[in-house]
Amino acid sequence: MKVELLSRELIKPCTSTPPSLRDYPLSLVDELSPTMNTPTILYYPGEVQSSDTKGATSNSRCKHLKESLSNALAKFYPFAGRYMKGSYMIDCSDQGAYFVDAKVDVRLHDLIGKPKNLKVDLLNCLLPSPIGAADEVTDPLLAVQVSTFSCGGYAIAVMTSHRVADMSTTSTFIKDWAIHANILLEGVQEDHFRTFTCLELGSFFSREENVPSSLWNFKGNMTRGFLIAQTLNIRERLNPPLPKDQCGNLYLFTTAQSYAGEKGVELHTLVEQLSGSVRRGLESCKMLLSLKDEGQKIVAQAFSFTNTLREPGTLIAGIFSDWSRFPFYEADFGWGKPIWVSTANLPIRNGTI
């Protein structure tokens, strides 16, 4: 599969960010989050067209997406900024989001039509930048690549820096961008207002209590420590709760530990331990906003397990994150809804989405 890059440019918000919003302070969870860009890829068949966009070409589609992206960035202005590592903040000076137009020399069906034979590494060719290209002052916090296949189908890859957004925030952004795209098609004049709220949570800062259904059977010649972690969306679990579309990094990890010997690990043991861990995490969420310094310790402890990931041979880690409840399949930019949504090949050891 060959991907040819046709154009690259920076897309700025349609209205300038006022000086009062230029400094977007980061939270503790923002700083503890992985140094990476999180990719989401939406795939659309070429034959799906609305009456308003019949006959749309790749050029007109990209022009439409860039204009609506600019409109969406007025609200999600931190995505157009840059991370200032030494200052623990985002400089929201409208440097711009990165936008790439590309074409692919195969049909969409050739890539995703046979899931069992899917070569996951090829999905990374649809990304606008490397997953690890993050945290430098020149790295965009949002990057998009629109890849048009030989059949007319296309993929929209959205990469958001984990320094400023979790997957819930990415989902909210994509939903809002699609709304702007449809408003633009309808020719309605928009009033651009900014609602990307900077949370007043001091230094603070997914998924329901569902245990992953994967059947684990790790075996070895000696007893080894084994840890599994699951993300927990804390927005609606805080006291008082936050809106489910609140932006930022608003998640914690819940973890469970066990040991794997020659006979492996019993699944029911992992289920019991992880369920208990999630329950404790839910209880902690209720107290985070009232505990102040103690709440910071809870947050730091929830991320402390990541240190063990740097110790090969001492721990097998399984990290689970469930994106199935996010409304990615509703993202209609004017040419219909996606037929498939995926991430890419992530450099996370034993990670499962």
Order of alpha helices (4+ residues) and beta strands (2+ residues): beta-beta-alpha-beta-alpha-beta-beta-beta-alpha-alpha-beta-beta-alpha-beta-beta-alpha-alpha-beta-beta-beta
